[in-house]
Amino acid sequence: MNRKLRLAGGQVARTATARVVLRGGVAERTGEVVSARVVAERVGWAADLVAAMTAGLLAERWNAEDVAVLAAGVDAAGRVLPSNAWMALRRLGWGVGVPEGVRVNDRVVRMAQEQAGRVLRGARHRAEVTAGILRTWPADPGRRVAAEWDAVREAIPDGRALPSSVIKARTRQVTAFAAKRGRLPVDVFELEEVPRAARMLMLAAVDRQQATLERTDDDPSKVLLRLQLPTRPDPRTYADWSWVACPITLPPTIPPGAVLHLPTLRPQAHKVLGDLAFSHPVPQTQARDHTTALGVDWGLNTLLSAGACRAHPDGTITALGAGAMFRAAGVMARQHRLRRHSERLQTKTDIYTRLITGRPDHHLAAKHAALKAEREHVADRRSGLNHALAWSAARWVVDQAITSGASVIYVEDLRSLQAKGMGRTLNTRLSQAVRGQIVANMRHLAAETGIAVVTVPARNTSKHCPQCLLPLRHCKAPDRPTTPGWKWAICPNSDCGWQGDRDHGAWRRIAARGLTHQTHTVIDRGTGRMTIPRVIDTLETCAVITPTAPSPASGDDRSKTGRTPRRTTRPAPRRRGAPSTPEPDGSAGQRPEGHAHTDPRPPRAACRHQSVHTISSTTHTSRNHPRHRPKGAALGAGFHLNAHATPPRWADPPITPLDVATDP
């Protein structure tokens, strides 16, 4: 297989991963078909050997001196260490202890060194953050003053760009250690235990003598993974290792011309999951010179609000369309129900743990094991729900950007958001959000089409008017302007007169701020992420949305002046309100009796085109005033019936004299 990726002008290489499954194989020595269960068992034996060797190396090198030597990037002779972790550890002379009586080849040792080296390299950042916090320990750990915040950020490398939530979380960890031990820890290696070694096989660290990956000639969507696996849990000789050929079906997300790399295998129960890395060319993203941008604002019940804005040559910025919303109230409600159920199971498990007191023959041991299994099952359901929500929301945002022709997505940066001081329920709902996963997935999907994703500061995006930058007055709803609330925003400036949904005003502010500050976009060299670090006041005064004149089609006065004319009814209604008359012997073709409706349309909650309704909800529950239920409130079953997204309504771009002159 050709490992070189050819790039054209304006293209860059992009490496991503896709999940694959090993569904059996063939033993090359005997030609016997190996089932998926047997393959999972043999991969698990190899993963256990690698995990044992990795754990021994981590326990030996988990200290400040060795981590600093590895992070320095040079060996004793002053030569630069290789980028591969296993080669760097061998250059430093850090070997791996093989279990006694077990025979493994050098490639298996490489996988253990690669995993341990990556863990030790990642510990360097945590060590620097903890050291900076310990050097500038505040008088009150629960509340730092401004001077103490400046001191701790100066003591941490790149501390100015570090979210405050990371510093606060590490401070709480140190405080818990001090409360238990009566003193502060020396460093992060005393604060944290030795990391556990994961049960996996990093085949990227081996060569063709351990594993190969080749495409099949007849079908480009099929690949063949050949790897050596042990035939027993403790292989004594090299004869206890044999080659197994496992066919793999590639998912449709991998392009046909992508360059494939050896996967990382993770045995689970009776199957083997693989993270298959692949590289393919994509358009290069630009940090500057954008004219059309998509602004994205975060919400609580309305998870995402997005809309496009365009910057004109004269410096004005206009909004394209009314924007759209991605509402996930049903998904979040289900997530909260699972969380409460998991908390109850955890409470029962803790009680049984105290009652059993380590006795496996206790009569409650079986119930304790069943509760633990149920809690893990609920945790998997919560993880799967968050995973589906993150990908669905990210896909929706990128589709909005593609539809509007935007070359950049400006996202509100909420890394420093702290869920505190807003009540127990609201704090929990904020902490359970999956904003980090959504942004990561958004970057992944946007890179395929060359769209840049840039985070902008979140200061005053929902507080100020998008057209005049004056503080807004928030109320309950547009028909209740004097009732305190937060959903509807009204500009007090009589010359401006803007009013609208709070989230719709926020995405206008975010897009305008990104377009005016795009020359100050900073790119992280390590991760490639783009961000606008701070708001510049001189540029912020230009980040206003210029209102556009209404289109001729909507210029007519449509205000209600009289009674609505009665519409003609159809000769045959689609849905009958009353059941059919029961008859003992019905004629052929008679509609079934009872409440079995013949309407083939899906329920209202399954409709993908639900408009946004921002109106007040009545509290009357009498016969004459029933409780109000806005459209879309009746949620159906399943994920896609609980996540609602409004379709984009983009306005046609205005025709300029230059366009008319160049139009053929």
C-alpha positions as CSV (number, residue, x, y, z in Angstrom):
1,M,0.0,0.0,0.0
2,N,1.3,3.5,-0.9
3,R,1.9,5.4,2.3
4,K,2.5,8.8,0.5
5,L,-0.3,11.3,0.3
6,R,-0.2,13.5,-2.8
7,L,-1.4,17.1,-2.2
8,A,-2.4,19.7,-4.7
9,G,-2.2,23.4,-4.4
10,G,-4.3,24.8,-1.5
11,Q,-4.7,21.4,0.1
12,V,-3.4,20.0,3.4
13,A,-3.2,16.5,4.9
14,R,-5.9,15.7,7.4
15,T,-5.6,12.6,9.7
16,A,-8.8,11.3,11.3
17,T,-10.0,8.0,12.8
18,A,-12.9,5.8,12.2
19,R,-14.4,3.0,14.3
20,V,-14.1,-0.5,12.8
21,V,-15.0,-3.9,14.2
22,L,-13.1,-7.2,13.8
23,R,-15.7,-9.8,12.9
24,G,-13.5,-12.9,12.9
25,G,-10.6,-14.1,10.8
26,V,-8.7,-17.0,9.4
27,A,-5.7,-18.7,11.0
28,E,-3.0,-18.7,8.3
29,R,-1.1,-21.7,9.7
30,T,-4.0,-24.1,9.5
31,G,-6.6,-22.3,7.3
32,E,-9.2,-22.6,10.1
33,V,-11.9,-20.0,10.4
34,V,-11.6,-18.1,13.7
35,S,-14.8,-16.7,15.1
36,A,-15.1,-13.1,16.5
37,R,-15.3,-14.5,20.0
38,V,-12.0,-16.3,19.6
39,V,-10.3,-13.3,18.0
40,A,-11.5,-11.1,20.9
41,E,-10.1,-13.6,23.4
42,R,-6.7,-13.8,21.7
43,V,-6.5,-10.0,21.3
44,G,-7.3,-9.7,25.0
45,W,-4.4,-12.0,25.9
46,A,-2.0,-9.8,23.9
47,A,-3.5,-6.6,25.4
48,D,-3.1,-8.0,29.0
49,L,0.6,-8.7,28.3
50,V,1.1,-5.2,27.0
51,A,-0.8,-3.6,29.9
52,A,1.3,-5.5,32.4
53,M,4.5,-4.3,30.9
54,T,3.2,-0.7,30.6
55,A,2.1,-0.6,34.2
56,G,5.5,-1.7,35.4
57,L,7.3,1.0,33.3
58,L,4.9,3.7,34.5
59,A,5.4,2.7,38.2
60,E,9.1,3.0,37.7
61,R,9.2,6.3,35.9
62,W,6.3,8.1,37.6
63,N,8.4,10.9,39.2
64,A,9.2,14.5,38.4
65,E,12.8,13.8,37.3
66,D,12.1,11.2,34.7
67,V,9.1,13.2,33.3
68,A,11.3,16.3,33.0
69,V,14.0,14.4,31.2
70,L,11.5,13.1,28.7
71,A,9.9,16.5,28.2
72,A,13.3,18.2,27.6
73,G,13.4,16.4,24.2
74,V,17.2,15.6,24.3
75,D,19.2,12.6,25.5
76,A,22.4,12.5,27.5
77,A,24.5,13.2,24.4
78,G,22.5,16.3,23.5
79,R,20.7,14.7,20.5
80,V,17.0,15.5,19.8
81,L,14.7,12.7,20.9
82,P,12.5,11.1,18.1
83,S,8.9,11.9,17.9
84,N,7.8,8.3,18.4
85,A,7.5,7.6,22.1
86,W,8.9,4.1,22.0
87,M,12.0,5.3,20.2
88,A,12.5,8.1,22.6
89,L,12.3,5.8,25.6
90,R,14.9,3.5,24.0
91,R,17.2,6.4,23.4
92,L,17.0,7.2,27.1
93,G,17.6,3.6,28.0
94,W,14.2,3.0,29.6
95,G,13.5,-0.7,29.1
96,V,10.4,-2.8,29.8
97,G,10.3,-5.8,32.1
98,V,8.8,-8.8,30.4
99,P,6.9,-11.2,32.8
100,E,8.9,-14.2,33.8
101,G,8.3,-17.3,31.7
102,V,6.6,-15.3,28.9
103,R,8.2,-15.0,25.4
104,V,7.3,-11.9,23.4
105,N,9.0,-10.4,20.4
106,D,10.4,-6.9,20.2
107,R,7.3,-5.4,18.5
108,V,5.1,-6.3,21.5
109,V,7.6,-4.4,23.7
110,R,7.4,-1.4,21.4
111,M,3.6,-1.2,22.0
112,A,4.1,-1.1,25.8
113,Q,6.8,1.5,25.5
114,E,4.7,3.6,23.1
115,Q,1.7,3.6,25.5
116,A,3.9,4.4,28.5
117,G,5.8,7.2,26.7
118,R,2.6,8.9,25.6
119,V,1.2,8.9,29.2
120,L,4.5,10.3,30.6
121,R,4.6,13.0,28.0
122,G,1.1,14.0,28.8
123,A,1.9,14.3,32.5
124,R,4.3,17.2,31.9
125,H,1.4,19.7,31.4
126,R,-0.3,18.6,34.6
127,A,2.9,18.8,36.5
128,E,3.5,22.5,35.4
129,V,0.0,23.5,36.3
130,T,0.2,21.9,39.7
131,A,3.6,23.4,40.4
132,G,2.4,26.9,39.5
133,I,-0.6,26.6,41.8
134,L,1.5,25.3,44.7
135,R,4.0,28.1,44.3
136,T,1.3,30.8,44.5
137,W,-1.1,29.1,46.9
138,P,-3.8,31.7,47.9
139,A,-4.9,32.7,51.3
140,D,-8.4,31.5,50.6
141,P,-8.4,28.6,48.1
142,G,-12.1,29.0,47.5
143,R,-11.9,32.6,46.3
144,R,-8.8,34.1,44.7
145,V,-8.5,37.9,44.4
146,A,-7.4,39.6,41.2
147,A,-3.7,39.8,42.3
148,E,-3.7,36.1,43.1
149,W,-5.1,35.2,39.7
150,D,-2.4,37.2,38.0
151,A,0.2,35.5,40.1
152,V,-0.9,32.0,39.3
153,R,-1.2,32.6,35.6
154,E,2.3,34.0,35.5
155,A,3.6,31.0,37.3
156,I,2.1,28.6,34.8
157,P,3.5,28.4,31.2
158,D,1.0,29.9,28.9
159,G,-1.2,30.6,31.9
160,R,-2.9,33.5,30.2
161,A,-4.6,31.2,27.7
162,L,-5.5,28.5,30.3
163,P,-9.2,28.4,31.2
164,S,-9.9,29.4,34.8
165,S,-11.9,26.2,35.3
166,V,-8.8,24.1,34.9
167,I,-7.0,26.1,37.7
168,K,-10.1,25.9,39.9
169,A,-10.4,22.1,39.5
170,R,-6.7,21.6,40.2
171,T,-7.0,23.8,43.3
172,R,-10.0,21.8,44.6
173,Q,-7.9,18.6,44.1
174,V,-5.0,20.1,46.2
175,T,-7.4,21.3,48.8
176,A,-8.9,17.8,49.2
177,F,-5.3,16.4,49.6
178,A,-4.5,19.0,52.2
179,A,-7.7,18.2,54.2
180,K,-6.8,14.5,54.2
181,R,-3.0,14.7,54.9
182,G,-2.8,18.0,56.8
183,R,-0.2,19.5,54.3
184,L,0.2,20.5,50.7
185,P,1.5,17.9,48.2
186,V,5.0,18.2,46.9
187,D,4.1,17.8,43.2
188,V,1.5,16.2,41.0
189,F,3.2,12.8,41.3
190,E,2.3,12.8,45.0
191,L,-1.1,14.3,44.3
192,E,-2.1,11.6,41.7
193,E,-1.5,7.9,41.7
194,V,0.2,6.1,38.9
195,P,-2.1,6.0,35.9
196,R,-3.7,2.7,35.0
197,A,-2.5,1.1,31.8
198,A,-5.2,0.7,29.2
199,R,-6.0,-2.6,27.7
200,M,-5.2,-2.0,24.0
201,L,-2.8,-2.7,21.2
202,M,-1.2,0.3,19.5
203,L,-0.3,-1.3,16.2
204,A,1.1,2.0,14.9
205,A,4.3,1.3,16.9
206,V,5.0,-2.0,15.1
207,D,6.2,-3.0,11.6
208,R,5.4,-5.7,9.0
209,Q,6.8,-8.4,11.2
210,Q,3.9,-8.0,13.7
211,A,0.9,-6.5,11.7
212,T,0.1,-5.5,8.1
213,L,-2.9,-3.7,6.5
214,E,-3.7,-4.0,2.8
215,R,-6.6,-3.1,0.6
216,T,-8.3,-5.8,-1.4
217,D,-8.1,-5.6,-5.2
218,D,-11.7,-6.4,-6.0
219,D,-13.4,-4.1,-3.4
220,P,-11.8,-0.8,-2.2
221,S,-14.1,-0.8,0.8
222,K,-12.5,-4.0,2.1
223,V,-9.1,-4.2,3.8
224,L,-7.2,-7.2,5.3
225,L,-5.5,-6.9,8.7
226,R,-2.9,-9.5,9.4
227,L,-1.4,-9.6,12.9
228,Q,0.4,-12.0,15.2
229,L,-1.7,-13.1,18.2
230,P,-0.9,-15.5,21.1
231,T,-2.6,-18.9,21.2
232,R,-2.5,-19.0,25.0
233,P,-2.6,-16.4,27.8
234,D,1.1,-17.0,28.7
235,P,3.0,-17.8,25.5
236,R,6.2,-19.7,26.4
237,T,7.8,-19.8,23.0
238,Y,7.5,-18.1,19.7
239,A,5.5,-21.0,18.4
240,D,2.7,-19.9,20.7
241,W,2.3,-16.9,18.4
242,S,0.5,-17.3,15.0
243,W,-0.8,-15.1,12.2
244,V,-4.5,-14.3,11.9
245,A,-6.0,-12.5,8.8
246,C,-9.0,-10.4,9.7
247,P,-11.1,-8.8,7.0
248,I,-12.4,-5.4,7.8
249,T,-15.2,-3.4,6.1
250,L,-14.4,0.3,5.9
251,P,-17.1,2.8,7.0
252,P,-18.4,5.2,4.3
253,T,-16.7,8.1,6.1
254,I,-13.3,7.0,4.8
255,P,-12.6,8.3,1.3
256,P,-11.6,5.7,-1.4
257,G,-8.2,7.4,-1.9
258,A,-7.3,7.8,1.7
259,V,-4.1,6.4,3.1
260,L,-4.8,3.9,5.8
261,H,-2.7,3.4,8.9
262,L,-2.5,0.5,11.4
263,P,-5.3,0.7,13.9
264,T,-5.4,0.6,17.7
265,L,-7.3,-2.5,18.9
266,R,-9.5,-2.5,22.0
267,P,-11.0,-5.8,23.1
268,Q,-14.4,-5.6,24.6
269,A,-16.4,-8.6,25.8
270,H,-16.9,-10.7,22.7
271,K,-15.7,-8.3,20.0
272,V,-12.7,-6.2,19.1
273,L,-13.1,-2.5,18.3
274,G,-10.5,-0.7,16.3
275,D,-9.6,3.0,15.8
276,L,-8.5,3.1,12.2
277,A,-6.5,6.2,11.4
278,F,-6.5,7.5,7.8
279,S,-5.1,10.5,6.0
280,H,-6.6,12.3,3.0
281,P,-6.3,15.8,1.4
282,V,-8.7,18.6,2.4
283,P,-9.0,22.3,1.5
284,Q,-6.8,24.5,3.6
285,T,-8.6,26.6,6.1
286,Q,-7.8,30.3,6.4
287,A,-7.8,32.3,9.6
288,R,-8.4,35.7,8.0
289,D,-10.0,37.3,4.9
290,H,-13.5,36.1,5.6
291,T,-16.6,37.9,4.3
292,T,-19.4,35.5,5.2
293,A,-19.4,33.9,8.7
294,L,-21.7,31.7,10.7
295,G,-22.2,32.8,14.4
296,V,-23.1,30.1,16.9
297,D,-24.5,30.8,20.4
298,W,-25.0,28.3,23.2
299,G,-28.2,27.9,25.1
300,L,-29.7,25.7,27.8
301,N,-33.0,24.3,26.4
302,T,-32.2,25.6,22.9
303,L,-28.8,24.1,22.7
304,L,-27.6,26.0,19.6
305,S,-28.7,29.1,17.8
306,A,-26.9,30.0,14.5
307,G,-27.1,32.4,11.7
308,A,-24.9,33.9,9.0
309,C,-23.6,37.5,8.6
310,R,-21.8,39.1,5.7
311,A,-19.2,41.8,5.8
312,H,-19.4,44.3,2.9
313,P,-16.5,46.4,1.4
314,D,-17.8,49.6,3.0
315,G,-17.3,48.1,6.4
316,T,-21.0,47.3,7.2
317,I,-22.2,43.9,8.4
318,T,-25.6,42.5,7.6
319,A,-27.4,39.4,8.7
320,L,-28.5,36.8,6.2
321,G,-31.9,35.5,7.2
322,A,-33.5,35.0,10.5
323,G,-31.3,32.2,11.8
324,A,-32.1,28.8,13.1
325,M,-32.2,26.8,16.3
326,F,-31.2,23.3,17.4
327,R,-33.4,22.4,20.3
328,A,-32.4,19.4,22.5
329,A,-34.8,19.8,25.5
330,G,-36.1,16.2,25.1
331,V,-32.6,14.7,24.8
332,M,-31.4,16.7,27.9
333,A,-34.5,15.6,29.9
334,R,-33.7,12.0,29.1
335,Q,-30.1,12.6,30.1
336,H,-31.2,14.0,33.4
337,R,-33.4,11.0,34.1
338,L,-30.6,8.7,33.4
339,R,-28.3,10.7,35.7
340,R,-30.8,10.6,38.6
341,H,-31.2,6.8,38.1
342,S,-27.4,6.4,38.1
343,E,-27.1,8.4,41.3
344,R,-29.7,6.2,43.0
345,L,-27.9,3.0,41.8
346,Q,-24.6,4.4,43.1
347,T,-26.1,5.1,46.5
348,K,-27.4,1.5,46.8
349,T,-24.1,0.2,45.6
350,D,-22.2,2.1,48.3
351,I,-24.6,0.8,51.0
352,Y,-24.1,-2.8,49.9
353,T,-20.3,-2.3,49.8
354,R,-20.3,-1.2,53.4
355,L,-22.5,-4.2,54.4
356,I,-20.5,-6.8,52.6
357,T,-17.1,-5.4,53.9
358,G,-15.0,-7.4,51.5
359,R,-16.6,-10.8,52.1
360,P,-17.3,-12.6,48.7
361,D,-19.5,-15.2,50.4
362,H,-21.9,-12.6,51.8
363,H,-25.6,-13.2,50.9
364,L,-25.8,-9.7,49.4
365,A,-22.8,-10.2,47.0
366,A,-25.0,-11.2,44.1
367,K,-27.2,-8.2,44.5
368,H,-24.1,-6.0,44.8
369,A,-22.8,-7.4,41.5
370,A,-26.1,-6.9,39.8
371,L,-26.3,-3.2,40.9
372,K,-22.8,-2.6,39.6
373,A,-23.6,-4.1,36.3
374,E,-26.8,-2.0,36.0
375,R,-24.9,1.2,36.9
376,E,-22.3,0.5,34.2
377,H,-25.1,-0.1,31.7
378,V,-26.7,3.2,32.6
379,A,-23.3,4.9,32.3
380,D,-23.0,3.4,28.8
381,R,-26.4,4.7,27.8
382,R,-25.5,8.2,29.0
383,S,-22.3,8.1,27.1
384,G,-24.0,7.0,23.9
385,L,-26.7,9.7,24.3
386,N,-24.0,12.4,24.7
387,H,-22.1,10.9,21.7
388,A,-25.2,11.0,19.5
389,L,-26.1,14.5,20.6
390,A,-22.6,15.9,20.0
391,W,-22.4,14.5,16.5
392,S,-25.9,15.6,15.6
393,A,-25.4,19.1,16.8
394,A,-22.0,19.5,15.1
395,R,-23.4,18.1,11.8
396,W,-26.2,20.6,11.9
397,V,-23.9,23.6,12.5
398,V,-21.6,22.6,9.6
399,D,-24.6,22.1,7.3
400,Q,-25.8,25.6,8.2
401,A,-22.4,27.0,7.3
402,I,-22.3,25.1,4.0
403,T,-25.8,26.2,3.1
404,S,-25.1,29.9,3.7
405,G,-21.8,29.8,1.9
406,A,-19.8,30.7,5.1
407,S,-16.1,30.2,5.1
408,V,-15.7,30.4,8.9
409,I,-17.7,29.4,12.0
410,Y,-17.4,31.7,15.0
411,V,-18.3,29.8,18.2
412,E,-18.8,31.4,21.7
413,D,-15.9,30.3,23.9
414,L,-17.3,28.9,27.2
415,R,-14.3,27.0,28.5
416,S,-14.2,29.2,31.6
417,L,-17.9,28.8,32.3
418,Q,-18.5,27.8,35.9
419,A,-21.7,26.1,37.0
420,K,-22.2,27.8,40.3
421,G,-24.4,30.3,42.0
422,M,-27.5,29.5,39.8
423,G,-29.3,26.9,41.9
424,R,-28.8,23.1,42.2
425,T,-30.9,22.2,39.2
426,L,-29.4,24.8,36.8
427,N,-25.9,24.1,38.0
428,T,-26.3,20.4,37.2
429,R,-27.8,21.0,33.8
430,L,-24.9,23.3,32.9
431,S,-22.3,20.8,34.1
432,Q,-23.9,18.0,32.1
433,A,-23.7,19.8,28.7
434,V,-21.5,18.4,26.0
435,R,-20.2,21.7,24.6
436,G,-16.6,20.5,24.4
437,Q,-17.5,17.4,22.4
438,I,-19.7,19.5,20.0
439,V,-16.9,21.9,19.3
440,A,-14.4,19.1,18.7
441,N,-16.8,17.3,16.3
442,M,-17.5,20.6,14.7
443,R,-13.8,21.2,13.9
444,H,-13.6,17.6,12.6
445,L,-16.5,18.0,10.2
446,A,-15.7,21.5,9.1
447,A,-12.1,20.6,8.1
448,E,-13.5,18.3,5.4
449,T,-14.9,21.3,3.5
450,G,-12.2,23.9,4.4
451,I,-14.3,25.8,6.8
452,A,-12.5,27.3,9.8
453,V,-13.8,27.1,13.3
454,V,-12.8,30.0,15.6
455,T,-13.7,30.6,19.2
456,V,-14.4,34.1,20.3
457,P,-14.8,35.6,23.8
458,A,-18.3,35.4,25.2
459,R,-18.3,38.8,26.9
460,N,-21.6,40.6,26.6
461,T,-22.8,38.7,23.6
462,S,-26.3,38.3,25.1
463,K,-26.4,41.6,27.1
464,H,-25.9,44.2,24.3
465,C,-27.9,45.0,21.3
466,P,-26.5,43.7,18.0
467,Q,-27.4,46.9,16.2
468,C,-26.4,49.7,18.6
469,L,-24.4,47.9,21.4
470,L,-26.6,49.3,24.2
471,P,-27.6,47.1,27.1
472,L,-30.8,45.2,26.3
473,R,-33.9,44.9,28.5
474,H,-34.9,41.3,28.9
475,C,-38.4,40.2,29.6
476,K,-40.6,37.0,29.6
477,A,-42.0,37.2,26.1
478,P,-42.8,39.8,23.4
479,D,-46.5,39.9,24.6
480,R,-45.4,40.4,28.2
481,P,-42.7,43.2,28.1
482,T,-43.0,44.1,31.7
483,T,-42.7,40.6,33.2
484,P,-39.1,39.8,34.3
485,G,-37.5,37.1,32.2
486,W,-34.5,36.3,30.0
487,K,-35.9,34.8,26.8
488,W,-36.9,38.0,24.9
489,A,-34.7,41.0,24.5
490,I,-35.8,44.6,23.7
491,C,-33.5,47.5,22.8
492,P,-34.4,50.6,24.9
493,N,-33.0,52.9,22.2
494,S,-35.9,54.4,20.3
495,D,-33.8,55.0,17.2
496,C,-32.8,51.4,17.0
497,G,-35.9,49.5,18.1
498,W,-34.5,46.0,17.7
499,Q,-36.2,43.2,19.6
500,G,-36.0,39.5,19.2
501,D,-35.0,36.2,20.8
502,R,-32.1,36.6,23.2
503,D,-30.1,33.8,21.4
504,H,-30.7,35.3,18.0
505,G,-29.3,38.5,19.1
506,A,-26.3,36.6,20.6
507,W,-25.3,34.9,17.3
508,R,-25.4,38.2,15.5
509,R,-23.0,39.7,18.1
510,I,-20.7,36.6,17.8
511,A,-20.5,36.7,14.0
512,A,-20.0,40.5,13.9
513,R,-17.3,40.3,16.6
514,G,-15.5,37.5,14.7
515,L,-15.6,39.4,11.4
516,T,-14.2,42.6,12.9
517,H,-11.5,40.8,15.0
518,Q,-10.5,38.2,12.4
519,T,-7.1,39.9,11.9
520,H,-6.2,39.0,15.5
521,T,-7.0,35.3,15.2
522,V,-4.3,33.2,16.9
523,I,-3.5,29.6,15.8
524,D,-2.2,27.1,18.4
525,R,0.9,25.5,16.9
526,G,0.4,22.3,18.9
527,T,-3.3,21.6,18.1
528,G,-4.0,24.0,15.2
529,R,-7.0,25.4,16.9
530,M,-8.0,29.0,16.0
531,T,-9.1,31.5,18.6
532,I,-9.6,35.2,19.2
533,P,-8.1,35.7,22.6
534,R,-9.6,39.0,23.7
535,V,-11.9,41.8,22.7
536,I,-10.4,45.0,21.4
537,D,-12.6,48.0,22.2
538,T,-11.8,50.0,19.0
539,L,-12.8,47.0,16.9
540,E,-15.8,46.2,19.0
541,T,-17.4,49.6,18.2
542,C,-17.5,48.4,14.5
543,A,-19.1,45.0,15.3
544,V,-22.7,46.1,14.7
545,I,-25.3,44.7,12.5
546,T,-26.7,47.1,9.9
547,P,-30.5,46.5,9.5
548,T,-31.5,45.7,5.9
549,A,-34.6,47.0,4.2
550,P,-37.5,44.6,3.9
551,S,-37.8,42.7,0.6
552,P,-40.5,43.8,-1.9
553,A,-42.4,40.6,-1.3
554,S,-42.8,41.3,2.4
555,G,-43.3,45.1,2.1
556,D,-47.1,44.9,2.0
557,D,-49.1,45.6,5.2
558,R,-50.3,42.3,6.5
559,S,-51.9,43.5,9.7
560,K,-55.2,42.0,10.6
561,T,-58.1,44.4,9.9
562,G,-61.1,42.1,10.0
563,R,-62.5,38.6,10.4
564,T,-60.5,35.9,8.8
565,P,-62.5,34.5,5.8
566,R,-63.7,30.9,6.2
567,R,-61.6,28.4,4.2
568,T,-63.3,25.8,2.1
569,T,-63.1,22.3,3.5
570,R,-61.7,19.5,1.4
571,P,-64.3,16.9,0.2
572,A,-62.5,14.1,2.0
573,P,-60.6,14.9,5.2
574,R,-57.2,13.3,5.8
575,R,-58.1,12.3,9.3
576,R,-61.5,11.4,10.7
577,G,-62.2,12.6,14.2
578,A,-64.8,9.8,15.1
579,P,-64.4,6.1,14.8
580,S,-66.3,4.1,12.2
581,T,-69.6,2.5,13.1
582,P,-69.2,-1.1,14.2
583,E,-70.8,-3.6,11.9
584,P,-70.8,-7.4,12.2
585,D,-70.3,-8.0,8.5
586,G,-68.6,-5.0,6.9
587,S,-68.3,-4.7,3.2
588,A,-65.0,-5.1,1.4
589,G,-62.7,-2.1,1.7
590,Q,-64.4,-0.8,4.8
591,R,-62.1,1.3,7.1
592,P,-61.5,-0.6,10.3
593,E,-63.6,0.6,13.3
594,G,-62.2,2.0,16.5
595,H,-59.5,4.6,16.9
596,A,-57.1,3.2,14.2
597,H,-56.4,6.3,12.1
598,T,-55.4,5.9,8.5
599,D,-53.3,9.1,8.3
600,P,-49.8,8.0,7.0
601,R,-48.2,11.2,8.2
602,P,-45.7,10.9,11.1
603,P,-46.6,12.4,14.5
604,R,-46.1,16.2,15.0
605,A,-42.9,15.6,17.0
606,A,-41.3,13.8,14.1
607,C,-41.6,16.8,11.7
608,R,-38.1,18.1,10.8
609,H,-39.4,21.6,9.9
610,Q,-40.7,23.1,13.2
611,S,-40.7,26.8,13.4
612,V,-39.6,28.7,16.5
613,H,-42.4,30.0,18.8
614,T,-41.4,32.5,21.4
615,I,-44.6,33.3,23.2
616,S,-45.7,33.4,26.8
617,S,-47.2,30.3,28.4
618,T,-50.4,30.8,30.3
619,T,-50.8,29.4,33.8
620,H,-54.6,29.0,33.6
621,T,-55.8,25.5,33.9
622,S,-59.5,26.0,34.0
623,R,-62.0,24.8,31.4
624,N,-62.1,28.1,29.5
625,H,-58.4,28.6,29.7
626,P,-56.5,25.4,29.0
627,R,-52.8,25.1,29.5
628,H,-50.9,26.3,26.5
629,R,-48.8,23.8,24.6
630,P,-46.6,25.3,21.9
631,K,-46.0,23.5,18.6
632,G,-43.3,20.8,18.9
633,A,-43.9,20.2,22.6
634,A,-45.3,16.7,22.0
635,L,-42.1,14.8,21.8
636,G,-42.0,11.3,20.3
637,A,-39.7,8.3,21.1
638,G,-36.2,8.0,19.9
639,F,-33.3,10.4,19.6
640,H,-34.2,12.2,16.4
641,L,-37.8,12.9,17.6
642,N,-36.3,14.7,20.7
643,A,-33.8,16.9,18.9
644,H,-35.5,19.5,16.8
645,A,-33.7,21.8,14.3
646,T,-35.3,24.7,12.4
647,P,-34.4,24.9,8.7
648,P,-32.3,27.8,7.4
649,R,-34.1,30.7,5.8
650,W,-31.3,32.6,4.1
651,A,-32.0,35.9,2.5
652,D,-30.9,36.5,-1.1
653,P,-27.7,38.6,-1.2
654,P,-28.3,42.2,-2.3
655,I,-27.4,43.0,-5.9
656,T,-24.7,45.6,-6.1
657,P,-24.0,47.8,-9.2
658,L,-20.7,45.9,-9.7
659,D,-22.7,42.6,-10.0
660,V,-25.0,44.2,-12.6
661,A,-22.1,45.5,-14.6
662,T,-20.3,42.1,-14.7
663,D,-23.4,40.1,-15.3
664,P,-23.4,38.6,-18.8
